[in-house]
Amino acid sequence: MLYSIGALTIDTQPFSVTDVQRSARADFAAKALIGAMPSREFMGEGDDTLTLSGQLLPYRLGGLTELEMAHGLRQSGQRLPVLRGDGKRLGWFVIDSISENHRDIMRDGVGFTVAHEISLVKVSPEGASTSVISTILSLFGAL
């Protein structure tokens, strides 16, 4: 396993990522001072974004089912735990956006290669336990 986003597992195949980018910020409030540079007051943690990108070969290895699952998680707006393959918990995230780029379109309208990018934004863990339970139950058709 390379990454886990809730119930979605990203591995070397059929659904893989080749690039990971993480960007984290801190928020500061600027306070104007007379005759000096503005003072900065730490306001807390800012946006923490994680971007996973890769390429699928749907006709050779598959991966479209997992991509559709990622779209379903994005549409639900659920808070999801994200784990890295070495077991490190990165925290709770929501899927902010997913982009797909189909190349060499086949007869059914699907690209022979599909480049994808999943952007996640870190959120607070409040209310996360109920969304995880509902995600697991929905996988088994209980909801």
C-alpha positions, 0 to 999 in steps of 0.5 A: 500500500502506498496511501490509504484515503478512508476505504480507498487503497492506493497501491502500485496497481491497478490504482497508483500514484507516482507523485506526491506533493504536500504543502502546509501553511501557518496563518499570521495576522498582520498588525500595522505599526507606526514607523516600523514593519508590520508585526505578525501574530500567529493565528494557528495552523493554516491550510495543509494540502496533499496532492496525489497524482499518477497514471492509470492503464485501464485496459491493461491494469484497471483502476477506473473503479478506484477512481470512481470511488474517489469521486464518490468520496469527494461528492460525499464531502466526508472527512477521511483518515489518510495513512501513508504506506509506512503506517504514518497517520497524516490526519483527517482530510477531505477530497477537494478536487480530482482531475482526469486527463484521458489520452489515446481515447478508445472506442468506448470513450475511455483513454488508454492512459488516464492521468489523474490528480487528487487534491486533499485538504486537512480538516479537524477530526470532529465528527470523523468517526461517524463518517468513517462508519458510514463509509464502511457500511456503505461499502457493504450496502448496509446504508 
